[in-house]
Amino acid sequence: MIAVLDFLNNREKASLIWGFFVIVYVWRKDHSIGGSLLQVVRSMFAPKLSLMWAAAAGYSTVIVFAAYEARLWHATAIKETVYWFVGTAAVLTANAGATRRFDRAYAKRLARKALRVTIIIEFLVNLYMMPLVAELVFVPLVATFVVMQVVTESDPKFAAVNKFVDGTLILIGFGLMVWVIVNALSDVDDLVTREHAEGLLLVPAFTLAFVPFLYGMWKWSKWDQERVMRRWREAKAAA
């Protein structure tokens, strides 16, 4: 357990702690929440979806192994790789089946997302953590304002509140960036390392390498939909 905690940074620890308290609170309010979550998990791992997740995991393993053989990936990037698979690869895989057209425009959008400039900012923000006590305040604060932003932007009567929430999030982001810049400038030698460069380039490189798999999933999804529709038409004609 201690080894796991050492593997996490302060923001991840704070998120884990608050997530535990939220789950306990929700469970105490409604004991049926466990059954509902179990049902969601079961639906996510239906036979066809399980095959899709297995294929995505297998392809991702091939990417990692190829990068390892080329000495472009090391065991120090395991956590970033897991985050990439859960937060990017799995999401893109799920979206590939729902995409109507997998054309050049769609591929360009994927490339733009993978190579966006803000990924550098996200990397730096996640690289320099505040003390755990500060993160325990920062994480729920930001989460609360993000939820408020989602709620208020959908209703015109909350326009004033939405403006306040947006301004607060911008202020928090500015303060966080100042914290990051001060820490980065105070120790440039620690910033420019192989591990950090690997962590920065991992997401865009793996995402671009994942595009052929997404195209294959899109083709398979279309074939499966056409097969189901053909069977339905045949059954209807036979009736």
Protein Blocks (a to p, Z undefined) as FASTA:
>chain_A
ZZmmmmpcfklmmmmmmmmmmmmmmmmmomklmmmmmmmmmmmmgfklmmmmmmmmmmmm
mmmmmmmmnopacfklmmmmmmmmmmmmmmmmmmmmmpmbacfklmmmmmmmmmgmklmm
mmmmmmpccdfklmmmmmmmmmmmmmmmmmmmmpmklmmmmmmmmmmmmmmmmmmmmmmm
mmmmmmmmlmmcfklmmmmmmmmmmmmmmmmmmmmmmmmmmmmmmmmmmmmmmmmmmZZ
